[in-house]
Amino acid sequence: MENSKLSLSILPQKLAICRLNKDARIPSWIDNDDYFSITKTNNELSIVCSEIKVPDDIKAEKNWRALKVNGFLDFSLTGILASLTTPLAEAKISIFAISTYDTDYILVKDDKLDEAVKVLSTFCNIQK
């Protein structure tokens, strides 16, 4: 049942996960980036964006790649993220997950991307 497999695509750019102070303003250096995610909590401002956008003085974990779940994921669907993250955890591949209104993204370190693709391609269609 090839058509029932989840479909993933790999975003082309390397990403960075940045940590700014909780009272920092959203920086202008993420403007016009093709992909970014911003989360603010009582403790921090986290930004995921293209690593080439991140200034040298920003605390950042670089060399991440994103696998996007293609298509719209209805809110009534359950277990999508778990179905992706559990096999990666079993393969000892660390992830950083981002969910949007429409879909989910799984970030893995660039040096683990091939291994993650191998693990996930056993039950997903992956577009490179």
N, CA, C and O atoms as a MOPAC input file, in Angstrom:
PM7 MOZYME 1SCF
protein

 N      0.83800 1    -1.19300 1     0.00000 1
 C      0.00000 1     0.00000 1     0.00000 1
 C      0.87300 1     1.24200 1     0.00000 1
 O      0.89400 1     2.01500 1     0.95700 1
 N      1.58000 1     1.40600 1    -1.08600 1
 C      2.52600 1     2.50700 1    -1.24300 1
 C      1.86500 1     3.87300 1    -1.04100 1
 O      2.48100 1     4.77700 1    -0.47600 1
 N      0.62500 1     4.03000 1    -1.49500 1
 C     -0.05000 1     5.31500 1    -1.41100 1
 C     -0.40900 1     5.72100 1     0.01300 1
 O     -0.65100 1     6.90000 1     0.27000 1
 N     -0.44900 1     4.77000 1     0.94000 1
 C     -0.82500 1     5.09500 1     2.30800 1
 C      0.37800 1     5.50700 1     3.16000 1
 O      0.21900 1     5.87900 1     4.32200 1
 N      1.57700 1     5.44000 1     2.58300 1
 C      2.76800 1     5.83500 1     3.33100 1
 C      2.79700 1     7.34100 1     3.53800 1
 O      2.32400 1     8.10900 1     2.70100 1
 N      3.35500 1     7.74300 1     4.65700 1
 C      3.60900 1     9.16500 1     4.87700 1
 C      4.60500 1     9.63000 1     3.84200 1
 O      5.49800 1     8.88000 1     3.44600 1
 N      4.45700 1    10.86600 1     3.40200 1
 C      5.38400 1    11.44700 1     2.44400 1
 C      6.17000 1    12.56000 1     3.13900 1
 O      5.58700 1    13.45600 1     3.75000 1
 N      7.48700 1    12.49100 1     3.03900 1
 C      8.36700 1    13.49200 1     3.64000 1
 C      9.22000 1    14.12000 1     2.56000 1
 O      9.50800 1    13.49900 1     1.53700 1
 N      9.61800 1    15.35000 1     2.79300 1
 C     10.60800 1    15.98300 1     1.92300 1
 C     11.69300 1    16.60500 1     2.80000 1
 O     11.44900 1    16.97900 1     3.94800 1
 N     12.87700 1    16.70500 1     2.24200 1
 C     14.02500 1    17.24300 1     2.96800 1
 C     14.22200 1    18.69100 1     2.55300 1
 O     14.40500 1    18.98400 1     1.37100 1
 N     14.18500 1    19.59100 1     3.51800 1
 C     14.45800 1    20.99600 1     3.20200 1
 C     15.92300 1    21.13100 1     2.79800 1
 O     16.78000 1    20.45700 1     3.37000 1
 N     16.22300 1    21.98500 1     1.83000 1
 C     17.58600 1    22.04500 1     1.29600 1
 C     18.62200 1    22.70500 1     2.20500 1
 O     19.80100 1    22.35600 1     2.14100 1
 N     18.21300 1    23.63600 1     3.03400 1
 C     19.17900 1    24.42100 1     3.80500 1
 C     19.52600 1    23.77800 1     5.14500 1
 O     18.74200 1    23.02900 1     5.72800 1
 N     20.73000 1    24.10100 1     5.60500 1
 C     21.10700 1    23.74400 1     6.96900 1
 C     20.48200 1    24.77700 1     7.89800 1
 O     20.42000 1    25.96600 1     7.58700 1
 N     20.02000 1    24.28900 1     9.04600 1
 C     19.33000 1    25.15000 1     9.99900 1
 C     20.11500 1    25.27300 1    11.29400 1
 O     20.96500 1    24.44100 1    11.61300 1
 N     19.80900 1    26.32700 1    12.02600 1
 C     20.37700 1    26.54200 1    13.35600 1
 C     19.22700 1    26.71500 1    14.34400 1
 O     18.18300 1    27.28200 1    14.02000 1
 N     19.44500 1    26.21100 1    15.55500 1
 C     18.49800 1    26.41800 1    16.64900 1
 C     19.15600 1    27.42600 1    17.58500 1
 O     20.18800 1    27.14400 1    18.19400 1
 N     18.55000 1    28.59600 1    17.68900 1
 C     19.15200 1    29.71600 1    18.41800 1
 C     18.40400 1    29.97000 1    19.72200 1
 O     17.18900 1    29.79400 1    19.81600 1
 N     19.17800 1    30.39100 1    20.72500 1
 C     18.58600 1    30.76700 1    22.00100 1
 C     18.93400 1    32.21300 1    22.30600 1
 O     20.10600 1    32.58600 1    22.37000 1
 N     17.89900 1    33.01900 1    22.49300 1
 C     18.06600 1    34.40600 1    22.88100 1
 C     17.43000 1    34.59900 1    24.25300 1
 O     16.67400 1    33.74600 1    24.71700 1
 N     17.73400 1    35.70400 1    24.89100 1
 C     17.14800 1    36.00300 1    26.19000 1
 C     15.64000 1    36.14400 1    26.07300 1
 O     15.11500 1    36.48100 1    25.01200 1
 N     14.95300 1    35.88300 1    27.17300 1
 C     13.48800 1    35.89200 1    27.16700 1
 C     12.89900 1    37.24500 1    26.78600 1
 O     11.78200 1    37.30100 1    26.27200 1
 N     13.61800 1    38.33000 1    27.02300 1
 C     13.09200 1    39.64800 1    26.69100 1
 C     13.66700 1    40.20800 1    25.39100 1
 O     13.47500 1    41.38600 1    25.08900 1
 N     14.36400 1    39.38100 1    24.62700 1
 C     14.91600 1    39.82100 1    23.34100 1
 C     13.78700 1    40.05500 1    22.34100 1
 O     12.75000 1    39.39400 1    22.39000 1
 N     14.00100 1    40.98500 1    21.45800 1
 C     13.05000 1    41.23300 1    20.36400 1
 C     13.33600 1    40.25100 1    19.23500 1
 O     14.44700 1    39.73700 1    19.10700 1
 N     12.33300 1    40.00400 1    18.43500 1
 C     12.53600 1    39.14500 1    17.26700 1
 C     13.51300 1    39.86600 1    16.33900 1
 O     13.24300 1    40.98600 1    15.90600 1
 N     14.64100 1    39.23300 1    16.03500 1
 C     15.69600 1    39.92300 1    15.27900 1
 C     15.38100 1    40.06900 1    13.79000 1
 O     14.68600 1    39.24600 1    13.19500 1
 N     15.90900 1    41.13200 1    13.21900 1
 C     15.68700 1    41.39800 1    11.79600 1
 C     16.47000 1    40.43800 1    10.90300 1
 O     16.15400 1    40.30900 1     9.72000 1
 N     17.49900 1    39.75400 1    11.45300 1
 C     18.29700 1    38.87600 1    10.60300 1
 C     17.54800 1    37.63400 1    10.12600 1
 O     18.06300 1    36.89300 1     9.28900 1
 N     16.35100 1    37.39400 1    10.63800 1
 C     15.56700 1    36.27600 1    10.10100 1
 C     14.61600 1    36.71100 1     8.99300 1
 O     13.99500 1    35.87800 1     8.33200 1
 N     14.50700 1    38.02600 1     8.79600 1
 C     13.63900 1    38.52600 1     7.72700 1
 C     14.03000 1    37.88300 1     6.39900 1
 O     15.20900 1    37.66700 1     6.12000 1
 N     13.04800 1    37.59100 1     5.61200 1
 C     13.23000 1    37.04200 1     4.26500 1
 C     13.88300 1    35.66500 1     4.23500 1
 O     14.35500 1    35.23700 1     3.18200 1
 N     13.92000 1    34.97000 1     5.35000 1
 C     14.41700 1    33.60000 1     5.33600 1
 C     13.30200 1    32.71400 1     4.78400 1
 O     12.12100 1    32.98500 1     5.00100 1
 N     13.68000 1    31.66100 1     4.07600 1
 C     12.68500 1    30.74600 1     3.50700 1
 C     11.99100 1    29.93000 1     4.58400 1
 O     10.84700 1    29.51000 1     4.40900 1
 N     12.67000 1    29.70700 1     5.68400 1
 C     12.11300 1    28.89000 1     6.75700 1
 C     12.59200 1    29.44400 1     8.08200 1
 O     13.79200 1    29.62700 1     8.28700 1
 N     11.66400 1    29.71100 1     8.98000 1
 C     12.02700 1    30.01500 1    10.35900 1
 C     10.85400 1    29.72800 1    11.26700 1
 O      9.69700 1    29.74700 1    10.84700 1
 N     11.17300 1    29.46200 1    12.51500 1
 C     10.16800 1    29.20400 1    13.53500 1
 C     10.59300 1    29.95700 1    14.78500 1
 O     11.76700 1    29.95500 1    15.15500 1
 N      9.63600 1    30.59400 1    15.42600 1
 C      9.91700 1    31.38900 1    16.62000 1
 C      9.04100 1    30.88900 1    17.76300 1
 O      7.83100 1    30.72200 1    17.60600 1
 N      9.66400 1    30.65300 1    18.91300 1
 C      8.92600 1    30.27500 1    20.11400 1
 C      9.42100 1    31.12000 1    21.27700 1
 O     10.62000 1    31.19500 1    21.54300 1
 N      8.48000 1    31.75200 1    21.96200 1
 C      8.83000 1    32.55800 1    23.13100 1
 C      8.17900 1    31.93100 1    24.35700 1
 O      6.99700 1    31.58700 1    24.34500 1
 N      8.97200 1    31.79000 1    25.41300 1
 C      8.46100 1    31.29700 1    26.69200 1
 C      8.85900 1    32.28500 1    27.78000 1
 O      9.44300 1    33.33100 1    27.49800 1
 N      8.54300 1    31.95100 1    29.00800 1
 C      8.97000 1    32.78300 1    30.14100 1
 C     10.47600 1    32.75000 1    30.33700 1
 O     11.02600 1    33.60400 1    31.03100 1
 N     11.15500 1    31.76800 1    29.73200 1
 C     12.58700 1    31.58500 1    29.94900 1
 C     13.46800 1    31.96900 1    28.77500 1
 O     14.65200 1    32.24900 1    28.96000 1
 N     12.91300 1    31.98900 1    27.56400 1
 C     13.76900 1    32.18800 1    26.39800 1
 C     12.97000 1    32.57400 1    25.16300 1
 O     11.74200 1    32.48700 1    25.13100 1
 N     13.71300 1    33.00400 1    24.14700 1
 C     13.20700 1    33.18400 1    22.80000 1
 C     14.02300 1    32.23400 1    21.93300 1
 O     15.23200 1    32.41300 1    21.78400 1
 N     13.37400 1    31.22900 1    21.36300 1
 C     14.06100 1    30.27600 1    20.49900 1
 C     13.69900 1    30.56100 1    19.05700 1
 O     12.54300 1    30.82900 1    18.72900 1
 N     14.70200 1    30.50000 1    18.20500 1
 C     14.49100 1    30.72200 1    16.77800 1
 C     15.19400 1    29.61500 1    16.02100 1
 O     16.36000 1    29.31500 1    16.27700 1
 N     14.47700 1    29.01100 1    15.08800 1
 C     15.06900 1    28.06000 1    14.16100 1
 C     15.04600 1    28.74800 1    12.80900 1
 O     13.99900 1    29.21200 1    12.35800 1
 N     16.21000 1    28.81500 1    12.16000 1
 C     16.30400 1    29.48800 1    10.86700 1
 C     17.51900 1    28.96300 1    10.10800 1
 O     18.28200 1    28.14900 1    10.62900 1
 N     17.69100 1    29.43200 1     8.88500 1
 C     18.87300 1    29.06100 1     8.10500 1
 C     20.12100 1    29.46800 1     8.87000 1
 O     20.21500 1    30.59200 1     9.36300 1
 N     21.07100 1    28.56400 1     8.96800 1
 C     22.25500 1    28.86900 1     9.77500 1
 C     23.07500 1    30.01800 1     9.19700 1
 O     23.79900 1    30.68400 1     9.93600 1
 N     22.97700 1    30.26100 1     7.90200 1
 C     23.74100 1    31.37000 1     7.31100 1
 C     23.21900 1    32.72900 1     7.75300 1
 O     23.91200 1    33.73400 1     7.59400 1
 N     22.02000 1    32.78000 1     8.30000 1
 C     21.43500 1    34.03200 1     8.78800 1
 C     21.89300 1    34.40500 1    10.19300 1
 O     21.74300 1    35.55900 1    10.59600 1
 N     22.44800 1    33.45400 1    10.95100 1
 C     22.71700 1    33.65200 1    12.37000 1
 C     24.04100 1    34.38900 1    12.58400 1
 O     25.09000 1    33.91400 1    12.14800 1
 N     24.00000 1    35.54000 1    13.25000 1
 C     25.23700 1    36.25800 1    13.56900 1
 C     26.13100 1    35.43400 1    14.50300 1
 O     25.64600 1    34.59400 1    15.26100 1
 N     27.42100 1    35.68300 1    14.43900 1
 C     28.39800 1    34.92300 1    15.22800 1
 C     28.19800 1    35.04900 1    16.73900 1
 O     28.56700 1    34.14400 1    17.48700 1
 N     27.62400 1    36.15100 1    17.19000 1
 C     27.49800 1    36.36500 1    18.63400 1
 C     26.21900 1    35.76800 1    19.24100 1
 O     25.92900 1    35.98200 1    20.41800 1
 N     25.47100 1    35.03200 1    18.44700 1
 C     24.22600 1    34.41400 1    18.92600 1
 C     24.49300 1    32.97700 1    19.33900 1
 O     25.13700 1    32.22600 1    18.60700 1
 N     23.99500 1    32.58900 1    20.52100 1
 C     24.11100 1    31.20000 1    20.97600 1
 C     23.26000 1    30.33600 1    20.05500 1
 O     22.04400 1    30.51100 1    19.97900 1
 N     23.90800 1    29.39500 1    19.34900 1
 C     23.17900 1    28.59300 1    18.36300 1
 C     23.79900 1    27.21400 1    18.22100 1
 O     25.01300 1    27.03800 1    18.31800 1
 N     22.94200 1    26.25900 1    17.99200 1
 C     23.33000 1    24.89100 1    17.65900 1
 C     23.08200 1    24.75800 1    16.15700 1
 O     21.93700 1    24.81700 1    15.70700 1
 N     24.14700 1    24.58000 1    15.38900 1
 C     24.03700 1    24.57800 1    13.92600 1
 C     24.08900 1    23.16700 1    13.35400 1
 O     24.21100 1    22.18200 1    14.08200 1
 N     23.99400 1    23.10200 1    12.03400 1
 C     24.08600 1    21.84400 1    11.26700 1
 C     22.88400 1    20.92800 1    11.44900 1
 O     23.04300 1    19.71200 1    11.56000 1
 N     21.69300 1    21.49500 1    11.47900 1
 C     20.46400 1    20.70800 1    11.52200 1
 C     19.83600 1    20.68100 1    10.13300 1
 O     19.97800 1    21.63300 1     9.36500 1
 N     19.14600 1    19.59800 1     9.81400 1
 C     18.39500 1    19.47700 1     8.56200 1
 C     16.96400 1    19.10800 1     8.91100 1
 O     16.72000 1    18.43600 1     9.91300 1
 N     16.02600 1    19.54000 1     8.09900 1
 C     14.60900 1    19.32100 1     8.38700 1
 C     13.97000 1    18.36500 1     7.39500 1
 O     14.17900 1    18.44600 1     6.18400 1
 N     13.19200 1    17.46600 1     7.95100 1
 C     12.32100 1    16.59000 1     7.17100 1
 C     10.89600 1    17.07500 1     7.39800 1
 O     10.41900 1    17.10800 1     8.53300 1
 N     10.23000 1    17.44400 1     6.33800 1
 C      8.86800 1    17.97700 1     6.42100 1
 C      7.86600 1    16.87900 1     6.08200 1
 O      8.03900 1    16.15600 1     5.10100 1
 N      6.82300 1    16.75600 1     6.89000 1
 C      5.71300 1    15.86400 1     6.55500 1
 C      4.87900 1    16.59700 1     5.51000 1
 O      4.30000 1    17.64600 1     5.79100 1
 N      4.82200 1    16.03400 1     4.29800 1
 C      4.10200 1    16.69300 1     3.20500 1
 C      2.59700 1    16.58200 1     3.38900 1
 O      2.08200 1    15.56700 1     3.85900 1
 N      1.91900 1    17.63000 1     3.01300 1
 C      0.46600 1    17.63500 1     3.08000 1
 C     -0.03300 1    18.23700 1     4.37200 1
 O      0.72800 1    18.48800 1     5.30600 1
 N     -1.32100 1    18.45800 1     4.39700 1
 C     -1.98400 1    19.03800 1     5.56200 1
 C     -2.33000 1    17.93600 1     6.54800 1
 O     -2.94100 1    16.93500 1     6.17300 1
 N     -1.94300 1    18.11100 1     7.80800 1
 C     -2.26300 1    17.13700 1     8.85300 1
 C     -3.43500 1    17.66400 1     9.67700 1
 O     -3.30300 1    18.64600 1    10.40700 1
 N     -4.55800 1    17.01300 1     9.55400 1
 C     -5.74000 1    17.40500 1    10.30000 1
 C     -5.47600 1    17.24500 1    11.79500 1
 O     -4.75900 1    16.33100 1    12.20300 1
 N     -6.04300 1    18.11500 1    12.60300 1
 C     -5.83800 1    18.06900 1    14.04900 1
 C     -6.39300 1    16.79400 1    14.67700 1
 O     -6.00200 1    16.43900 1    15.78800 1
 N     -7.28900 1    16.10500 1    13.99300 1
 C     -7.85200 1    14.86500 1    14.53500 1
 C     -6.89800 1    13.67800 1    14.37400 1
 O     -7.10700 1    12.63600 1    14.99600 1
 N     -5.86600 1    13.81800 1    13.55900 1
 C     -4.89100 1    12.74100 1    13.38600 1
 C     -4.05600 1    12.60600 1    14.65300 1
 O     -3.69600 1    13.60300 1    15.27900 1
 N     -3.75500 1    11.37800 1    15.02200 1
 C     -2.93700 1    11.14800 1    16.20700 1
 C     -1.74900 1    10.26000 1    15.86200 1
 O     -1.82500 1     9.41800 1    14.96700 1
 N     -0.66200 1    10.46100 1    16.57900 1
 C      0.48200 1     9.56600 1    16.47200 1
 C      1.43400 1     9.81400 1    15.32700 1
 O      2.38000 1     9.04500 1    15.15300 1
 N      1.22800 1    10.85000 1    14.53900 1
 C      2.11500 1    11.10800 1    13.39400 1
 C      3.53600 1    11.35900 1    13.88300 1
 O      4.47900 1    10.71300 1    13.42700 1
 N      3.68700 1    12.29500 1    14.80900 1
 C      5.01500 1    12.62400 1    15.31900 1
 C      5.65000 1    11.42000 1    16.00200 1
 O      6.83500 1    11.15300 1    15.80100 1
 N      4.89300 1    10.70300 1    16.79400 1
 C      5.42200 1     9.52400 1    17.48200 1
 C      5.86700 1     8.45400 1    16.48900 1
 O      6.86700 1     7.77300 1    16.71800 1
 N      5.12900 1     8.30100 1    15.38600 1
 C      5.50000 1     7.28300 1    14.39900 1
 C      6.82700 1     7.60700 1    13.73300 1
 O      7.51400 1     6.70900 1    13.24600 1
 N      7.19100 1     8.87800 1    13.70900 1
 C      8.47000 1     9.29000 1    13.12800 1
 C      9.58900 1     9.30800 1    14.16200 1
 O     10.71000 1     8.88400 1    13.88000 1
 N      9.28500 1     9.79600 1    15.34600 1
 C     10.34100 1     9.97900 1    16.34300 1
 C     10.74800 1     8.69400 1    17.05600 1
 O     11.90800 1     8.54400 1    17.44000 1
 N      9.81600 1     7.77100 1    17.23700 1
 C     10.14300 1     6.52500 1    17.93900 1
 C     11.21700 1     5.71500 1    17.21100 1
 O     12.19000 1     5.31100 1    17.84800 1
 N     11.08300 1     5.45900 1    15.89600 1
 C     12.14600 1     4.71500 1    15.20400 1
 C     13.48500 1     5.46700 1    15.19800 1
 O     14.54800 1     4.84700 1    15.23700 1
 N     13.43000 1     6.79400 1    15.14900 1
 C     14.67000 1     7.56700 1    15.18900 1
 C     15.32700 1     7.44500 1    16.56600 1
 O     16.54700 1     7.31000 1    16.66200 1
 N     14.53200 1     7.49200 1    17.61600 1
 C     15.07200 1     7.31400 1    18.96800 1
 C     15.68000 1     5.92200 1    19.12300 1
 O     16.74600 1     5.77000 1    19.71900 1
 N     15.00500 1     4.91500 1    18.59000 1
 C     15.53200 1     3.54600 1    18.66300 1
 C     16.85700 1     3.41200 1    17.92000 1
 O     17.69300 1     2.58200 1    18.27600 1
 N     17.04600 1     4.24300 1    16.87400 1
 C     18.29700 1     4.25700 1    16.11800 1
 C     19.31800 1     5.21900 1    16.72800 1
 O     20.38600 1     5.44200 1    16.15700 1
 N     18.98400 1     5.78700 1    17.89200 1
 C     19.86000 1     6.71600 1    18.61900 1
 C     20.14000 1     8.00000 1    17.82600 1
 O     21.24600 1     8.53900 1    17.86300 1
 N     19.11600 1     8.47700 1    17.11000 1
 C     19.20500 1     9.72500 1    16.35100 1
 C     18.40400 1    10.78400 1    17.09600 1
 O     17.18600 1    10.66800 1    17.22800 1
 N     19.08700 1    11.81500 1    17.58100 1
 C     18.42500 1    12.91000 1    18.28800 1
 C     17.62300 1    13.75300 1    17.30400 1
 O     18.00800 1    13.92500 1    16.14700 1
 N     16.51100 1    14.26700 1    17.78800 1
 C     15.65900 1    15.09400 1    16.93400 1
 C     15.27500 1    16.38000 1    17.65500 1
 O     15.39700 1    16.50300 1    18.87400 1
 N     14.81300 1    17.31800 1    16.86500 1
 C     14.17900 1    18.54100 1    17.35200 1
 C     12.91100 1    18.66600 1    16.51700 1
 O     12.99300 1    18.77300 1    15.29300 1
 N     11.75300 1    18.65400 1    17.14400 1
 C     10.48600 1    18.66600 1    16.41800 1
 C      9.85700 1    20.05700 1    16.42100 1
 O      9.91300 1    20.78800 1    17.41100 1
 N      9.26100 1    20.39400 1    15.29200 1
 C      8.50600 1    21.63600 1    15.17200 1
 C      7.17700 1    21.29700 1    14.51700 1
 O      7.13500 1    20.64300 1    13.47400 1
 N      6.10700 1    21.74100 1    15.12900 1
 C      4.78700 1    21.57000 1    14.53400 1
 C      4.22500 1    22.93000 1    14.17700 1
 O      4.38200 1    23.89900 1    14.91900 1
 N      3.56400 1    22.99000 1    13.02200 1
 C      2.88400 1    24.20600 1    12.59700 1
 C      1.39400 1    23.89200 1    12.50400 1
 O      0.97100 1    22.77200 1    12.78800 1
 N      0.62600 1    24.85400 1    12.11800 1
 C     -0.80600 1    24.64300 1    11.96000 1
 C     -1.06800 1    23.53200 1    10.94900 1
 O     -1.96500 1    22.71400 1    11.14800 1
 N     -0.29000 1    23.49700 1     9.86200 1
 C     -0.53000 1    22.55500 1     8.77500 1
 C      0.17800 1    21.21700 1     8.89900 1
 O     -0.37100 1    20.19400 1     8.49000 1
 N      1.39900 1    21.20000 1     9.46000 1
 C      2.19600 1    19.98100 1     9.37400 1
 C      3.25900 1    19.90900 1    10.46200 1
 O      3.30600 1    20.74700 1    11.36200 1
 N      4.10500 1    18.89600 1    10.36200 1
 C      5.19600 1    18.67800 1    11.31200 1
 C      6.53500 1    18.65800 1    10.58600 1
 O      6.62300 1    18.30500 1     9.41100 1
 N      7.56600 1    19.04600 1    11.31500 1
 C      8.93700 1    19.00400 1    10.82800 1
 C      9.77200 1    18.27500 1    11.86800 1
 O      9.62800 1    18.50800 1    13.06800 1
 N     10.63900 1    17.39900 1    11.40500 1
 C     11.58600 1    16.70800 1    12.27500 1
 C     12.97300 1    17.17600 1    11.85700 1
 O     13.36700 1    17.01700 1    10.70200 1
 N     13.71100 1    17.75400 1    12.79800 1
 C     15.07500 1    18.17600 1    12.52100 1
 C     16.04000 1    17.14700 1    13.07800 1
 O     15.88500 1    16.67400 1    14.20400 1
 N     17.03700 1    16.80500 1    12.27500 1
 C     18.11700 1    15.90400 1    12.69000 1
 C     19.42900 1    16.56800 1    12.32600 1
 O     19.48200 1    17.39500 1    11.41600 1
 N     20.47900 1    16.20900 1    13.03000 1
 C     21.79600 1    16.75600 1    12.70500 1
 C     22.18300 1    16.31100 1    11.29600 1
 O     21.86000 1    15.19900 1    10.87800 1
 N     22.87400 1    17.18500 1    10.57000 1
 C     23.24500 1    16.92900 1     9.19000 1
 C     24.02000 1    15.61900 1     9.02800 1
 O     23.82600 1    14.90200 1     8.04700 1
 N     24.89500 1    15.30600 1     9.98300 1
 C     25.69000 1    14.07400 1     9.86900 1
 C     24.86000 1    12.81900 1    10.15400 1
 O     25.35500 1    11.70400 1     9.98400 1
 N     23.61300 1    12.98400 1    10.58200 1
 C     22.70300 1    11.85100 1    10.82400 1
 C     21.57800 1    11.78600 1     9.78200 1
 O     20.72100 1    10.90500 1     9.84700 1
 N     21.58500 1    12.71400 1     8.82700 1
 C     20.48900 1    12.77800 1     7.86100 1
 C     20.36800 1    11.48900 1     7.05000 1
 O     19.26900 1    10.95000 1     6.92200 1
 N     21.46400 1    10.98900 1     6.50600 1
 C     21.39600 1     9.76700 1     5.70000 1
 C     20.85900 1     8.59200 1     6.50500 1
 O     20.05400 1     7.80400 1     6.01000 1
 N     21.30600 1     8.48300 1     7.73500 1
 C     20.82900 1     7.40500 1     8.60500 1
 C     19.33900 1     7.57100 1     8.91700 1
 O     18.59100 1     6.59300 1     8.92900 1
 N     18.91200 1     8.81200 1     9.16900 1
 C     17.49400 1     9.07600 1     9.44100 1
 C     16.64200 1     8.73700 1     8.22000 1
 O     15.56300 1     8.16000 1     8.35300 1
 N     17.12300 1     9.09400 1     7.04200 1
 C     16.39500 1     8.77900 1     5.81300 1
 C     16.27600 1     7.27100 1     5.64400 1
 O     15.22500 1     6.76100 1     5.25600 1
 N     17.35200 1     6.56800 1     5.93600 1
 C     17.33200 1     5.10100 1     5.82600 1
 C     16.28100 1     4.50600 1     6.77000 1
 O     15.50900 1     3.63600 1     6.36900 1
 N     16.25300 1     4.97300 1     8.01800 1
 C     15.29200 1     4.48000 1     9.00600 1
 C     13.86500 1     4.80900 1     8.56900 1
 O     12.99900 1     3.93300 1     8.56800 1
 N     13.61900 1     6.05400 1     8.20200 1
 C     12.26000 1     6.49100 1     7.89000 1
 C     11.75600 1     5.96800 1     6.54700 1
 O     10.55000 1     5.80900 1     6.36100 1
 N     12.65900 1     5.70200 1     5.61900 1
 C     12.22700 1     5.24000 1     4.29200 1
 C     11.66000 1     3.82300 1     4.32500 1
 O     11.08900 1     3.36600 1     3.33400 1
 N     11.80800 1     3.13000 1     5.43900 1
 C     11.20000 1     1.80500 1     5.55300 1
 C      9.67500 1     1.90000 1     5.62400 1
 O      8.97900 1     0.92400 1     5.34100 1
 N      9.14700 1     3.08700 1     6.00600 1
 C      7.69500 1     3.23500 1     6.07200 1
 C      7.20300 1     4.59000 1     5.55100 1
 O      6.01700 1     4.89900 1     5.66500 1
 N      8.10400 1     5.40000 1     4.98200 1
 C      7.73700 1     6.70000 1     4.41800 1
 C      8.30900 1     6.83400 1     3.01100 1
 O      9.33600 1     6.24200 1     2.68100 1
 N      7.62400 1     7.62100 1     2.19600 1
 C      8.19800 1     8.02700 1     0.91800 1
 C      8.96000 1     9.32700 1     1.18400 1
 O      8.39200 1    10.28200 1     1.71400 1
 N     10.23700 1     9.36500 1     0.81800 1
 C     11.05000 1    10.54000 1     1.09700 1
 C     11.54400 1    11.13800 1    -0.20500 1
 O     12.21600 1    10.48300 1    -1.00100 1
 N     11.18800 1    12.42000 1    -0.40300 1
 C     11.62300 1    13.16400 1    -1.58400 1
 C     12.86600 1    13.95100 1    -1.22300 1
 O     12.85800 1    14.75600 1    -0.29100 1
 N     13.92000 1    13.71600 1    -1.95900 1
 C     15.17900 1    14.39200 1    -1.66500 1
 C     15.33800 1    15.65000 1    -2.49300 1
 O     16.34600 1    16.34600 1    -2.37100 1

